[in-house]
Amino acid sequence: MKQTLPIVITIVVLMTSSIVFSQPDDLDIPVSANNQDTYRFEILSDSGYTDERGRSIIDVIEGYQVNLALSVDNEEGRPVIGLQPDFNLEGTSAVIPPGQSTALSSTDESGIVEFSVTAGLQGMDKLTVSFGENEATVYFNVISLAINDFPTAQTLESGLNWSELMQTKLDFVDGNVEITFPEIVKQQNGEVVRVSGFMMPLDPDSIQRHFLLTSSPPHCFFHIPGGPAGVIEVFSEEGVEASWAPVILEGEFELIDAATTGVIYQMKQARVVDPEDAL
């Protein structure tokens, strides 16, 4: 036992020495944003490509929402924290800036800030994200629903249309979602309204009594077209036959001020309206 004791002590000393002299990687330490500095700007997305002219292109269908992120590093490769970028979008699409669809309005300790874009009408839209002399550009190739043989929701002269519903703004304030409804939408709260849209079933039944009505045809059950302002939670006692075709519903419209599930609109006692009767 006495012969093994010095060996044990030696090992412990070496391990302790290793811990004391280990140093953090400086590249992981963020630096504060300064609009006089030069940064590496990069727009991140889960889709997109570079065309023959070297432009970053993202294909998106009319009315659909694209989730993006801006990554910012300094010339040493360290992430930039606290940077609030400016957005300039040329075209009919609309930017949902940081702080509306996300909790953070500026880059985090990883140099990342998230934002979204809702596609407008068919065409090529250009988005430039900038801060001081730094900028990054991405183009949105907005594809028509008609070209893809997708149906479109009918515009109702005597109904509530998505062009009005999607004017609602959502902002994150002190960790809470703050919703600002436009006056034209607030006037319909508690009223019986008609809305044209597309069913997003919530169960496998052929008759749906609880489902979502969306502004555009759903293409993925994990992403709702148009974001929170592009969907209505529907309750129907008599039920509505499941279909991918556009449908016109009539029911009691309700605004959800304290949205905890991501839904800000509801329709209760909903029933199907014949398209000819809706004109």
N, C-alpha and C positions, 0 to 999 in steps of 0.2 A: 504493500500500500504506500509506503514512503517513497518508493521509486517512481510511482505514477503521478504523484502530486505536482511536481514541477511542470510536467507535460500539460496537465489540465490548466494550470495557471497561465501558461504561455498561450494556449489557444484562446482563452478568454480575453487576454490583452490584445491580441491581434484583431479579434472581432470588434472590440470596442474602438480600436484605432480606426478601423474602416468606417465605422458609423460617424465618428467625429469629423473626419476629413471629407465626407461626401458633400458635394455642392449641388444646389438646384440648377437646372438648365435655364439660363437667362432668357432663352428664346420663348419660354413659356410665360414669362412675366409680361403682362400687357402694358402698353404705354397709353397715355391720355391723348385724345384727339386734339389736333391743332390744324386749323385750316390753312396754315402757312407751310405745312409739311407736304412731302410727296409720298404717296402711298401706293400700294398695289391693290387695285380694285378688281374684284371678280364677282360676276353675277352667277349664282349657282341655281340649277334646276335639275329635276329628275328626268327631264327630256330635253331635246334640242340637238342642233347640229350646226356645222359651219358650211355655208354655201360656197359656190365657186368664186364669189367676190370677197370671201373671208369674213362675212358677217355671221354673227351668232343668231340663229333662227329658232323660234319655238312655234310649232304648229298648235293651234288651239281652235276649237269650234265656237261659233257665235254663242255668246251667253255663258260660256263656261269659265270657271275660275282656275288660274294657274298660281300655285304657291312657289315663291322664289326666296332667295336669301342673298344678301350682299356680304362678301368676305373681304375684310380689310386688314392688311399687314403693312408694317413699315418696311423700309429698304433692308433692314437687318433680319426681317422675317418674324418680328414680334407682333402679336395681335394688337389692334388699336381698339381701345374701349371708350365708350361715351360718344361715338360719332353719330350724328343725326344727318343722314343724307337728304339731298334735295332730289325731287323727281320731276322730270319733264317728259310727258307722253304726247306724241304727235299721232293723232288718229282718233277713232271713236271708242277705243277701249278706255278703261278707267283703272287708276291705281288705288289699291287699298293700302295705305301707308302703314308703317310700323306704329303700333299703339292702338290701331283699330281692330285688326284681326289677330294681333299678338299682344302679349303683356308688355314687351319692351319696345321703346321708341328709339333706342340707340343701340349701337353694337355692344355685345356683352364681353366678358373677359376672354372669350375665344375669338373676338373680332368679327362676330356674326350678328346680323340683324335680319329678321324675316319680314316679308311683305307679300302682297298678292296683287294680281291683275285680273280684272274681269273683262273678257273679250267683248268687243263691240261688234260692229258690222263687218262684213267681208272686206278684206283689204290687207295691206301691209302697214302695221303700226310700229312706231319707233319709240323706245323708252330709253332715256338717258338718266343715269343715276350719278350724281356729282356731289363733291364736297371740296370747296376751294378750287384748286386747279386740277383735282383728280376727278376722273369720270370713267364710267363703263356703260356700254350700249348693248341693247338686245332688241331684236326685231320679232314682232308677233305676226305670223302668217295666219290671219283669221279666216277660217274656212266656213263657208256658208252651210247652214243646215240643209238647204235645198240641194246643194251639190252632192252632199253625202246621203241624199235621199232620206233625210230626217224630217219628220213633221215639225211644224212650228205652232206655238200656242196662238190661238185666235185673239185679236185685239177686240175688246168689247166696248162699244160706245156707251153702254149703260152699266158697265161693270168696273171692277177694280183691276187695273193692269199692272204687269210686272215693272213697267217703266216708272210707275209711281211707287210701288213697293220697294224697289231697289234703291230709292233715294235715302232710305234709312241709314244712319251712320252708327257704327259701334266703336267705342273708344275704351281703352283700359285706363282707369284712373285709380291710383292707389290700390292696385290689385283687384279692382272690381270693374265689371263691364258696365259702361254708361251708354245708354241707347237714346238716340235722338231721332224721333219720328217726324217726317215732314207733315205739314198741316193737312195736306190732302189725304194722308193716311190716317191721321188722328181723328179726322171727322167721321171716318167709317167705323170707329171702335164701338162695338155693341150693336151695329147695324147688320141687317141681312144684305149680303153682297154676293155678286157673281164673279168668279175668277176662272180663267181658262189656263190649264196647265197639264202636267204629266204625272201619272201615278207612280210612286215609288213604294211598292208593297213592303209591309213590315212582318208579314207571315206568309206561309205557303198556300193559304186558302184562296179559292176562286172568288169568293165574295169578301171584300175588304171592309172592315168597320173602323179600323184605325190604320192610317197610312199617311204618307207625305205627299203633298202636291208641289211639284217643282217647276221652275220657269223654263227649263230645257229638258229634253229627254235624258233620263239618267243613264250613264254608261258605266258606273262603278258604284257598288254599294258602300264604299268607304269614303267617297267624295260626292258632296251634294252640289249640283250645278248652281252657280250664282252665289254661293255662300249663305250665311244665315238669312239675309234679306231676300234670298231667292227660293225660299221654301215655306210652306204652310203645313202645320200639323192638323190633320183632318180627323174628325170623329163623326161617324154616320151610323145611326141606329138601324136604318133599313138596309145598309150595306151598299157597296158599289162594286160592280163586276171588275175584276182585275184586267188591265189592258195596258199596252204600251202606246196606244193611240192617244191623242190629246182629248181631254175631257173638260166639260164646263160644269162647275159645281156652284151650288147656291147654299148658303148657310150663314149662321151668325158669326160674324168676324170679331176676333178679340186680340188685343195687343198684350204682349207679355213684357212688362217693364223690368221685372226682376228675373231675367232668363238664366236658369241654372243648368239647362240641358242643351243650350245652343239654339233653341227654338224661340223666335220672337213673335210669330204669328200663329193663331189657331183659328180653325173653323169648326163650329159645332152644329149638330142637327143637319149635316150636309146631305144634299140630294143631287142627283144628276139632272142637268137641264139640257133639253134638246137644242142642238145648235140653231135650228130655225127659230126657236122661241127666244133665243138669246139676242137676236138681231134687233 
